[in-house]
Amino acid sequence: MDEDRVVGDGGGVTIYQRPDGSRYALDRQGRGHELCFGEGAMGPARFDARDRADGAWPGSRSRPAIRAGV
């Protein structure tokens, strides 16, 4: 997840884009879901919840971020 780019706000979730171009969204608690092609961001992201995400939501291709000292 560390290599994923913050794309923007999706209305209560932050949208991220992986290096392969696929996208997912995380809420403030780090719960995620995959996005379909064409689902987009509406503006600047309000938060970044990758440090709370486990990458294990249904259909996820994400791996949790590896944090130093963990």
C-alpha positions in Angstrom: 0.0 0.0 0.0 3.0 2.3 0.5 3.4 2.6 -3.3 -0.2 3.5 -3.8 -1.1 7.1 -4.8 -3.8 9.1 -3.0 -6.2 10.1 -5.8 -8.8 12.1 -3.7 -12.0 12.1 -1.7 -14.8 9.8 -2.6 -17.4 11.1 -0.2 -16.4 9.8 3.3 -13.6 7.6 1.9 -10.2 8.3 0.5 -9.5 6.8 -2.9 -6.1 5.2 -3.7 -4.6 4.1 -7.0 -2.2 1.1 -7.2 0.8 1.1 -9.6 -1.3 -1.2 -11.9 -4.0 1.5 -12.2 -6.7 -0.3 -10.1 -8.3 1.7 -7.3 -9.7 1.1 -3.9 -11.2 3.2 -1.1 -10.6 3.3 2.6 -12.8 4.8 5.3 -11.3 6.5 8.4 -11.1 3.2 10.2 -9.1 1.6 7.4 -12.0 -0.6 6.1 -11.7 -0.9 2.4 -13.4 -1.8 -0.8 -12.4 -2.1 -4.5 -13.7 0.4 -7.0 -15.1 -0.3 -10.4 -13.6 1.3 -13.4 -15.0 4.8 -13.7 -15.7 5.5 -10.0 -13.8 8.6 -9.3 -12.7 11.1 -6.8 -14.5 14.3 -6.1 -11.8 16.5 -4.6 -8.8 16.6 -2.4 -8.5 13.7 0.1 -9.4 14.6 3.7 -7.5 11.7 5.4 -5.1 8.8 4.7 -6.1 5.6 6.6 -3.6 3.2 5.1 -1.9 2.8 8.5 -5.2 1.4 9.8 -5.9 -0.9 6.9 -5.2 -4.6 6.8 -5.7 -5.0 3.1 -8.1 -7.9 3.6 -11.5 -6.7 2.4 -13.4 -8.9 -0.1 -11.7 -8.9 -3.6 -8.7 -7.0 -2.3 -5.4 -7.1 -4.2 -3.7 -4.9 -1.6 -1.0 -5.8 0.8 -0.8 -3.9 4.1 1.9 -1.3 4.4 5.0 -2.4 6.2 5.8 0.1 8.9 9.3 0.5 10.4 9.6 -0.9 13.9 6.6 -3.2 13.6 
